[in-house]
């Protein structure tokens, strides 16, 4: 497939771009096990998976180039092949295709890597990995036309040093120059359209200060490289964070984008889907609802390229969700209503006390018996007296002595 446009025409055709930040570039190795699902890192920074609908929406607003930052660390195996995981490559391909399907341009890069820090003792091992990765990426996309641009590295620098962001030093400059040269050679010797593919190469840390530009090695034999010195340039990232300053951001966006347009330098907005917290609040569009959170800012960006968004605000704007810390209500312990048992009141019949009939005491009139004069009872004579009488009579009559003696003997027993 022959490229239809020269580089100068492409850059002129580009109006304004959009970075799909905090998505395929997310590096979550510290807390995510990539072996379970290589594509899970796409959403580990809480953005949803990219969709065709999302890119269509952005294209409708006026964006016509999409930079797709992609981190490959964690998605390739050990050397010497450093083979990229198939499911990850497939997903990257799918997202790139979303951008191309809108008729826009796409930029694919290597982004938050841990193997290309710009130190001299890291150079040789970094070269091996860079060449291995880009050979595989170039082969995957070799049939794509000029709408796909490759970017060799993202902000290569001496991480965690005093010169990380202030222009670097000779060690860092040399590292970047050698890596850029290897990147271009690797792509140009790949098959398909890669021999004439448009490429982007960075300065040290993508900086534009005097020393960085002086130390930068410009390729002089490749007219398909996007950089400076009378060769078309693209600003790969720009933006203003939200600080409750919509009016200011609107004015700034119009001025900045308008100024770069006059210079012929297209810009690609950095948007990371972040709206809250203490970090980099570059979010503009709710990627889930596909609604615009910061409409004034978006209109300012489009005004900078001379476009007016003629879309009713109702379809674009939503209020910034105010996330208040959850109010934790203390648990409401309802005092159970204990109904007294329904005890049918027993009808307590008062004791029936029958009135006792109190009979008046019967006072019997004492019966006064007349005094009884008892006639003394005459007691019969006792045996002793009877015996004595008989003995005496017997003795006085001078009767039979034997009768007397016998009678006397009997009576003597009574007397004794």
C-alpha positions in Angstrom: 0.0 0.0 0.0 1.4 3.3 -1.1 1.3 6.3 1.3 -1.0 8.9 0.0 0.4 11.9 1.9 3.8 13.4 2.5 4.7 14.2 6.1 4.2 18.0 5.6 0.7 17.4 4.3 -0.1 15.0 7.2 1.0 17.5 9.9 -1.0 20.2 8.1 -4.1 18.0 8.1 -3.8 17.3 11.8 -6.0 19.8 13.8 -5.9 18.8 17.4 -5.3 15.5 19.2 -6.3 13.5 22.2 -4.2 11.2 24.5 -5.8 8.1 25.8 -4.1 8.5 29.1 -4.1 6.2 32.1 -5.4 3.3 30.0 -3.0 1.1 27.9 -0.1 3.0 29.5 -1.1 2.0 33.1 1.6 0.2 35.0 0.1 -1.7 37.9 2.6 -4.4 38.5 2.9 -3.5 42.2 -0.6 -4.7 43.0 -1.9 -6.5 39.9 -1.0 -10.1 38.9 -0.7 -9.8 35.1 -0.4 -13.6 34.7 -4.1 -13.9 35.5 -5.2 -11.5 32.8 -2.7 -9.6 30.6 -5.4 -7.1 29.6 -6.6 -6.2 33.1 -4.0 -3.4 33.4 -6.1 -1.4 31.0 -8.6 -0.6 33.7 -6.3 -0.8 36.8 -6.3 3.0 37.1 -10.1 3.0 37.2 -10.8 4.1 33.6 -13.1 1.9 31.6 -12.0 -0.1 28.6 -11.7 2.0 25.5 -14.5 1.6 23.0 -15.3 2.5 19.4 -18.1 4.7 20.7 -15.7 6.7 22.8 -13.4 7.4 19.8 -16.4 8.2 17.6 -17.5 10.8 20.2 -14.1 12.5 20.3 -13.9 12.5 16.6 -17.3 14.2 16.5 -16.0 17.0 18.8 -13.2 17.8 16.3 -10.2 15.6 17.4 -8.5 14.0 14.5 -5.4 12.4 15.9 -5.2 10.0 18.8 -2.0 9.2 20.7 -2.3 5.8 22.3 0.3 5.6 25.1 1.2 2.0 25.7 3.3 0.4 28.4 4.8 -2.9 27.4 6.6 -3.6 30.7 4.9 -6.6 32.3 3.5 -7.7 28.9 6.6 -9.4 27.4 8.7 -12.4 28.4 12.4 -12.9 29.1 15.2 -12.5 26.7 16.5 -13.2 24.2 13.1 -13.0 22.4 11.2 -10.7 24.8 8.0 -12.0 23.2 5.0 -9.8 23.7 2.0 -11.5 25.1 -0.5 -12.3 22.3 -3.6 -11.2 24.2 -2.0 -7.8 25.0 -0.8 -7.3 21.4 -4.3 -8.1 20.2 -5.9 -5.6 22.5 -3.5 -2.8 21.5 -4.2 -3.6 17.9 -8.0 -3.3 18.6 -7.7 0.1 20.2 -5.5 1.4 17.5 -8.1 0.3 15.0 -10.8 2.2 16.9 -8.9 5.4 16.2 -8.2 4.6 12.6 -11.8 3.7 12.0 -12.8 7.4 12.6 -10.7 8.5 9.7 -8.2 10.0 12.1 -4.5 9.5 12.7 -3.1 7.4 15.5 0.3 7.4 17.4 1.5 4.3 19.0 4.5 4.3 21.4 6.3 2.6 24.3 5.4 4.7 27.4 6.0 4.0 31.1 8.9 1.5 30.8 11.3 0.4 33.4 14.0 -0.8 31.1 15.0 2.4 29.2 16.2 4.8 31.9 18.8 7.0 30.3 22.0 5.8 32.1 25.2 4.6 30.3 25.4 1.3 32.2 21.8 0.6 31.0 22.3 1.4 27.4 23.3 -2.0 25.9 20.5 -4.0 27.6 18.0 -1.3 26.7 19.0 -1.5 23.1 18.3 -5.2 23.0 14.8 -4.9 24.5 13.9 -1.8 22.3 14.9 -3.6 19.1 13.0 -6.8 20.1 9.8 -5.0 21.0 9.7 -2.7 18.0 10.3 -5.6 15.6 7.2 -7.3 16.9 5.1 -4.1 16.9 6.2 -3.2 13.4 5.3 -6.6 12.2 1.9 -6.4 13.8 1.0 -3.1 12.1 3.0 -3.4 8.9 -0.1 -3.1 6.7 -1.4 0.1 8.2 -1.0 3.2 6.0 0.2 6.7 6.9 -2.6 7.2 9.4 -0.5 5.2 11.9 2.6 6.9 13.3 5.2 5.2 15.6 6.8 7.0 18.5 10.1 5.4 19.6 10.1 6.4 23.3 8.2 8.6 25.8 10.3 11.2 27.7 13.5 9.1 28.1 15.5 10.5 31.0 17.6 9.8 34.1 14.9 8.9 36.5 15.2 10.0 40.1 18.2 12.3 39.6 18.7 16.0 39.8 18.8 16.3 36.0 15.7 14.3 35.4 13.5 17.2 34.3 15.9 20.2 33.8 17.5 19.3 30.5 19.7 16.3 31.4 23.5 15.9 31.0 25.8 14.4 28.5 25.2 10.8 29.7 21.5 11.2 29.2 21.8 13.0 25.8 24.0 10.3 24.4 21.7 7.5 25.6 18.7 9.1 23.9 20.5 9.7 20.6 21.7 6.1 20.4 18.2 4.7 21.2 16.6 7.0 18.6 19.0 5.8 16.0 18.3 2.2 16.7 14.6 2.7 16.7 14.6 4.2 13.2 16.9 1.5 11.9 14.6 -1.2 13.4 11.4 0.1 11.8 13.0 0.9 8.4 14.2 -2.7 8.1 10.8 -4.2 8.9 8.4 -5.3 6.3 5.2 -3.8 4.8 4.7 0.0 5.0 7.3 0.4 7.8 10.0 1.3 5.3 8.2 4.6 4.7 6.2 4.9 7.9 6.1 8.3 9.7 8.1 8.2 12.9 8.3 10.4 16.0 11.6 10.6 18.1 12.0 12.6 21.3 14.7 14.8 22.7 16.0 14.0 26.2 12.8 14.0 28.5 11.0 15.6 25.5 12.4 18.9 26.7 12.9 22.0 24.5 15.5 23.9 26.5 18.7 25.2 24.8 21.1 22.5 26.0 18.8 19.7 25.2 18.3 20.9 21.6 22.0 21.5 21.1 22.8 18.0 22.2 20.0 16.3 20.1 21.2 14.4 17.1 19.0 15.2 14.1 18.6 12.4 11.5 19.7 13.8 8.1 18.8 11.0 5.9 15.2 10.3 6.8 12.4 12.6 5.6 9.7 10.7 7.5 10.8 11.7 11.0 8.7 14.2 12.9 10.9 16.6 14.9 12.3 20.2 14.6 14.7 22.1 12.3 12.4 22.8 9.4 10.9 19.3 9.8 7.2 19.2 11.0 6.8 18.9 14.8 4.0 17.6 17.0 3.5 18.5 20.6 2.7 15.1 22.0 1.3 16.2 25.4 -0.2 19.5 26.7 -3.0 20.5 29.1 -4.1 22.5 32.1 -5.3 20.8 35.3 -8.6 21.5 36.9 -8.4 23.9 39.9 -12.0 25.2 39.9 -10.8 27.6 37.2 -12.9 26.9 34.2 -12.9 30.4 32.8 -9.1 30.6 33.0 -8.7 27.3 31.4 -11.0 28.3 28.6 -9.0 31.4 27.8 -5.7 29.6 28.2 -6.7 26.8 25.8 -7.9 29.2 23.2 -4.6 31.2 23.4 -2.2 28.2 23.5 -3.8 26.2 20.8 -4.3 29.2 18.6 -0.6 30.2 19.0 0.7 26.7 18.1 -1.7 26.6 15.1 -0.1 29.7 13.7 3.3 28.0 14.0 2.0 25.0 12.2 2.5 22.7 15.2 -0.4 20.5 16.1 -1.0 19.6 19.8 -2.3 16.5 21.4 -4.2 17.1 24.6 -3.2 15.0 27.7 -6.4 13.6 29.2 -6.3 10.9 31.8 -9.9 10.6 33.0 -9.0 11.9 36.5 -11.4 14.4 38.0 -10.9 14.2 41.8 -8.1 13.9 44.4 -4.7 15.4 44.8 -3.1 14.1 41.6 -3.1 15.3 38.0 -6.7 16.3 37.3 -6.6 16.3 33.5 -10.0 14.7 33.0 -12.5 16.3 30.7 -14.9 13.7 29.5 -16.7 11.0 31.5 -15.6 7.9 29.5 -18.4 5.8 30.9 -21.3 8.1 30.2 -19.6 9.8 27.2 -20.5 13.2 28.5 -18.4 16.3 28.9 -17.6 17.4 32.4 -15.7 20.6 31.5 -17.5 22.1 28.5 -15.9 25.5 28.7 -12.4 24.0 28.5 -13.4 21.8 25.6 -14.9 24.8 23.7 -11.7 26.8 24.4 -9.6 24.0 22.8 -11.8 23.9 19.7 -11.9 27.7 19.5 -8.0 27.6 19.3 -8.2 25.7 16.0 -11.1 27.9 14.7 -13.9 25.5 15.4 -17.1 26.2 17.3 -18.9 23.4 19.1 -22.5 23.7 18.0 -23.8 21.1 20.3 -26.5 21.7 22.9 -25.0 21.9 26.3 -27.6 19.5 27.6 -26.0 16.6 25.7 -22.5 17.5 26.8 -22.4 18.8 30.3 -22.7 17.1 33.6 -22.0 18.4 37.0 -18.7 17.5 38.5 -19.7 14.7 40.9 -19.1 15.9 44.5 -17.9 12.9 46.3 -18.5 13.5 50.0 -17.1 11.2 52.5 -19.8 8.7 53.4 -21.7 9.6 56.4 -21.6 6.6 58.6 -24.7 6.7 60.7 -24.3 5.0 64.0 -26.3 1.8 63.9 -29.8 2.6 65.0 -30.7 0.1 67.6 -34.4 0.2 67.9 -35.6 -0.5 71.4 -37.8 -3.4 70.8 -41.4 -2.7 71.7 -42.4 -5.4 74.0 -46.1 -5.7 74.0 -47.4 -6.8 77.4 -48.9 -10.2 77.0 -52.6 -9.9 76.2 -53.9 -11.3 79.5 -57.6 -11.3 79.5 -58.3 -9.6 82.8 -59.8 -12.4 84.9 -63.1 -11.4 86.3 -62.4 -11.8 89.9 -65.7 -12.2 91.5 -65.6 -10.6 94.9 -66.0 -13.3 97.4 -69.6 -13.8 98.2 -69.8 -13.3 101.8 -73.1 -14.4 102.9 -74.1 -12.3 105.8 -74.0 -14.6 108.7 -77.1 -14.4 110.6 -76.0 -13.5 114.0 -78.4 -15.0 116.4 -78.7 -13.0 119.4 -77.2 -15.0 122.2 -79.7 -17.2 123.8 -79.6 -16.4 127.4 -81.3 -19.2 129.1 -83.0 -18.2 132.2 -81.3 -20.2 134.9 -83.5 -22.9 136.2 -83.6 -22.4 139.8 -84.2 -25.7 141.4 -85.7 -25.5 144.7 -83.4 -26.8 147.3 -83.7 -30.6 147.4 -83.8 -32.0 150.8 -82.5 -35.4 150.3 -83.7 -38.0 152.7 -80.6 -39.8 153.9 -80.3 -43.1 152.2 -80.4 -46.0 154.7 -77.5 -48.3 153.8 -78.1 -51.9 154.1 -76.0 -53.6 156.9 -72.7 -54.9 155.9 -71.7 -58.6 156.0 -69.6 -57.9 159.1 -72.6 -56.4 160.8 -74.8 -59.2 159.6 -72.4 -61.8 160.9 -72.1 -60.1 164.3 -75.9 -60.0 164.6 -76.3 -63.7 163.8 -73.5 -64.8 166.1 -74.9 -62.6 168.9 -78.4 -64.0 168.5 -77.0 -67.5 168.3 -75.0 -67.1 171.4 -77.8 -65.3 173.3 -80.4 -68.1 172.6 -78.0 -70.6 173.9 -78.6 -72.7 170.9 -76.4 -75.4 169.4 -72.8 -74.7 170.2 -71.7 -76.3 167.0 -73.9 -73.9 165.0 -72.5 -71.1 166.9 -68.9 -72.1 166.4 -69.4 -72.6 162.7 -71.1 -69.3 162.4 -68.3 -67.6 164.4 -65.6 -69.2 162.2 -67.2 -67.8 159.1 -67.7 -64.3 160.4 -64.2 -64.2 161.8 -62.9 -64.4 158.3 -64.9 -61.3 157.4 -63.8 -59.4 160.5 -60.2 -60.1 159.9 
